[in-house]
Amino acid sequence: RSSLLTCAVQAGSEMDLSVIIVNFNSGTQLAEALGSVVEFTRGLEYELLVVDNASQDESAAWAQQLKGASVTLIRNSRNLGFAQACNIGIKLSTGKAVLLLNPDTRIKDNAFEPMYQYLTGHDEAGIVGCRIIHPDGTVQGSAYPFLTLGNRIRQLVRAPFALAAYYAGRIFKLFCCPGAARPCCCAKNEADARPREVDAVTGACMMFRKADAEKLGGLDEKFFLYYEDEDFCRRMKQLGKKVIYFPSAQIVHNWGWGRRQKEPAVARARRES
C-alpha cells in the first residue's frame, strides 16, 4: 500500500521530465540529491517524485522540506524493492520522459537537459545514461556489457588480479604520487565525450520515455534489488531501441549500495537477481 502525501504538479499537466528517486534509509543524502537537481537543472519543466520503501530514518521527512521545489512523496508501507517502487513512480509521473536517480547522487552542472534533448531528438534512443564519477573525481562503471555466462566466468577469474592491482595502485599513489588522481579500471575512453551505443547503463541515472516504459510494462518486479536495470535495457533493445551512453553529462555517485554488498540481506538479493 502506498500513500501520496504531496503533489508537485497539477492534475492534467505534463512535464518534460519526471525525476524518480527510490529511497530507503538514505539519511541526509536524499535531501542533498534533491537539492542538487533543483540547483542545477535548467531548461526543463520537471517534477520530483520520491518513492519511500518504508524507511525508518527521517530521510523522507527531510525531503519534504526541500526549498525551491515541491516533492511528490509516496510512502510504501513496506520495502517493495527497487523495481516495484520505480514502477509506482513511473505510473504516477506526468513527464514525457522519466529519469531514475539514486538518492546517493548529486548532479553536476545542468546534466539532465542535454540528456533529455538527445533522448527526444533521436527516435532510435530508448535509454540514455550519463558518466558517473566518485566524489574524488575518478570514474565509476556506468555503462557495461550484458551479463553472460562467458563474461561472468571471466569476471570471477579476473577478480583476484583486479583487486590486487587496485590496492597496488592505492599504495603507489599514497607513497609515490600523493597528489595524483587514482586511475580507474572503468575509465576507458574517459576523454571521449561522444554519445555511443552500449548494452546497458546503470539504473543509478537512467532516462527513458514514459511511453516506452509503459510498452515494456515497467521494470520487472521479480527483481527485488540489482540487475533490474540491465534487464530493462535488454528488453528496451528487444523493442528496437538503443541504449546510449552520454558521457558529456555527468553526476557524482557516493555508491552507498556498493559499500553494503556484503551485508547478508543485500548479498542474498543480489544472488537471487
N, C-alpha and C positions, 0 to 999 in steps of 0.2 A: 504494500500500500504506500502510495506517495501523497504528500500534501504540498500544494502550491502556496507559497507564502507571499511572494512579492512579484508583481508583474512589471516587466521592463518596457513593454510596448503595448499600444492599444490594440484591441481586437480588430482583425481585418487588415492591419497594416503589414507591409512586407519590407524587411530589411535586406541589405546586400548580404550581410554575414551574420550568422549566429555562432558565437563562441561558447562552446560547451566544455565545462570543466567538471570532471567526476572527482569528488572529494571524499577522502576517508582519513580522518585524524591528521590533517596536513599542517596543523598549527598555524603560525603566522605566515607560512609560505603561500597559502591560498590568497590572503589579502594582498600580499606583495605581487603575486601573479596578476590578479585583477587590476591592481593599481598600475602595473606596467602597461597593460592593454589600454587603459584609459589615458595614460600619459602619452603614449607614443602612436597610437592608431589614428591615422588621418586619412581623409578622402573616402571613407566608407560610412554608410549607415549600418550600425551593428548593434547587437544586443548581447548581453552576458547572461548565461544560464549556468547555475551551479547545481549539480545533482549530488546530493549528500547521501552517502551509503551508511547512514546510522552512526555518524562519528560520535565519539564520546568526549571529544575535546570541544573547545569553543571556536574552532575554525569557521564553521558555518555562520555562527552569530556575528563574528568579526567581519565576514564578507558582506553582510547586510549593512554595515556601517561605512561602506566604501563611499568616498566623496567624489562627486563629479559624474556619477552614472548610477542608474538603477540596476539591480541584480535580480533576476528571477531565481529564487531558491526553491528547489524541490527536495523535500526531506523524505527519504525512504525509511520505512520502519525497521528494516534490517539491511545487512550488506548484500546487495544483489549481484555484486561483481561488476567488472568494468563494462563488459559488452551490454548487459541489460540496462545499466544506468545510462550509458551513451544513447541507447535506443529510446529511453524515456525522454532524454533531452532533445533528440532529433525529432521525435513526434511532436513535442511542444514548440519547437523552433519555428520562426517565421521568416528566416533568411533564405535567399536563393541558394546560398552556399552555407556549408556548415564547417566549422573548424573545431576539431577535437584538440584540447590543450591540457597538458598535465598541470596539476596545482603547484608542482615544484619547479616551474619555469618562470623566466622573465623575458619579455621580448626586447629586442634591441632596435632602436630607430623605428621606422614605420615598416615592419616586416610583412604585415598581412595584406596591405594594399597591393603591392606588386604580385604577391601570390594569387590574390583574387583576380587581378587583371589577366594574369596568364591563364588561370583556370577558365574564366568566362570568355577569353579571347581565342581559345583553342578547343574546338568541339571534340577533338580526339582525346583531350586530357580528362581523365576521370578522377585522379587523386594527385594533389600537389603537396610535397613535403619540403621542408627547408633544411638548411645547415644548422646543426645543433652543436653547441660548444659547452665545455665545462666552465665553471666560474673562473678558472685560471687562464682561460682563453684557448686551451687545447681542444681539438675536435673530437666529438663523440661519433660513434657509428649511427648514422641516421638514415642511411639507405643501404640495402643489403640484398643478396640473392635469396630466393626461396629456400626454405629448409627442405633438403632431400636426404635420403639415406647416405648417399655418397659424401655430400659436404658435411653432414653431421659426423661421420666417421673421421673425416679429415680434421674437423674441429677438435675431436677428442684426442686424436694423435698429436696434434699441434699444440694443444693447450699447455702441457708442462713446459715446452720450449718457449711459448709466448709469455708465460708467467715469469720464467727465468729472465727473459730479455727485458720484460717490464721493470723488474727490480734492479737488474743491472743498469738500466738507463736511469733509474731514480738515484742509485748510488753514484753513478758517473756525474749526474747533474749536481748532486749535493757537494761532492768533493772537488770536481774538476771545473765545472762551469755553473756556479750557483745562480748566475743571472740569466741563464738561457731558458727558453721555453721548452717544456718537455715534449718530445715527439710522441705522436700517437699512431698506432697501427691502423686507425680508421681514417687517417688524414690524407689518403691518396688523392692526388689531383686537387689538393687544398686550394691552390691558386686559380683553378679553373672554375669560373663562376657561371659557366653556360648551363642552361637547363638541359637535362638529359633523362632519357627513359631508363628506369630501373625496374627490378622485380617488385620491391616493396620498400615502403618508408615506414618509420616508426609512428605509432599512434600518439606519441608524446606531442606531436604537432602535425596534424593531418587535415587537409582541406579537400572538400568534395562538394558536388551539387547535391542538394537535398533530394531532388528528383531521382538521381541515380541511386542514392541510398534507399529510397522507397522501392525502386525496382528490384533491388537486391534483398529487400526485407530487413535492412539494417545490418548490424553486426550479428554474428552467430552467437546466440546466447548460451550455447553449450560450452563455450569458453568462459570460465569464471575470471581468469587473470592470465595474461601472456598469450601471445600468438593470435589473438583475435584480430589484431591489426594486419598481420601477414595474410591471414585467411581472407580478410576483407579486400586486400589488394589483389589477391589471386582471383577472387570472384569478380572484381571490377574488370580485370583483364579478360575474363571469360565473357563479360558483357560487351567486349570490343573496345574498351577504353584503355588509355595508357596511364601508367603511374610515373609521375615526373618528380625528379629531384631538382629543387630550385635553390642552388647554394648561395645566390646573391642575397637572399633573405636569411637571417639567422636569429636564433634565440639562445638564451642561456638556460641550461638544464642542470639542476642540482643532483639529479639521478638518485632520488631518495629510495625508490624501489630497488635500484641496483645494489644498494647497501644492505637491503633486507632480504636478499635472495636466499640466504642460509637459514632464515627463520623457518621452523618446521611447516607452518601453515602455508607460507609463501612458496617454499620449495615444493610442497606437495601439489599446490595449484599449478605450478609451472610444469611439473612432470605430467599431470593429468592433461593439461593443454597440449 
